[in-house]
């Protein structure tokens, strides 16, 4: 079993969380007087999982909207009403792997329950607005975001982009926590040294990269979305995505999108993606599989964003 610590208060995704499980990736809060949004505790979920697992191999949804999520050899997680997460670790489970899924898939389900739309990607702040990079696994989202960080543009989130739809002015990106997840090849391409980084867990050559000094901790209006697509060509290009094609693109890159129908959130999700499509520009960035230079692409995106902002200011 994981060692239980005294409850600690953290902040992530615009929430104040109290946790029995140490979460060194998150920002600790010293304010103990404000309300707590989410409680993370340990518990035994084996009986509940055995009762409900026939519904699906790795997760099940109960009628009250509770999500039960199972990672073999790691833990069973219960996410309830957007307010409580129960973690039931497997014997001798890797504690780092328990945290990866707690801060990934569990947070995705929690955000859905709290009516925050999660996109799968990374987001940075450029000229006072958030720009999201979405795409399939291996498209280069985190690598591109890291290139922006090296040029002085702060990170809002990596892996899970929490978009608030509550603002009348349009969608807003809520900061996650000051860490990136980078594969060894990305670290090499960026000219970084991995010896000081900790692997996410034992089976992978993907590392947790702290970015506390380059993290933006306040919500930022969403200015645009870039879909990264790998091609076999020799050149790259950026093209705007037409309005009718934006909704399926945003659905495709919604984090853990299978929760949408299981939680009966189809109408809410449609309205949310329509709001993003209406208020924000969406582009497709096609980049070659070979010779992909994240720093060069980051520079071209900065130029594109700057030109568009200058044009908007001149109107």
Buried (B, 14 or more C-beta within 10 A) or exposed (E): EBEEEEBBBBBBBBBBBBBBBBBEBBBEBEEEEEEBBBBBBBBEBEEBBEEBBEEBEEBBBBEEBBBBBBBEEBBBBBBBEBBBBBBBBBEEBBBBBBBBBBBBBBBBBBBBBBEBBBBBBBBBBBEEBBBBBBBBEEBBBBBBBBBBBBEEBBBBBBBBBBBBBEEEEBBBBBBBBBBBBBBBEBBEBBEBEBEEBEBBBEEEEBBBBBBEEBBBEEBBBBBBBBBBBBEEEEEBEBEEBEEEBBBEBBEEBBBBBEBBEBBEBEEBBBEBBBBBBEBBBBBBBBBBEEEBEBBEBBBEBBEBBEEBBEEEEEE
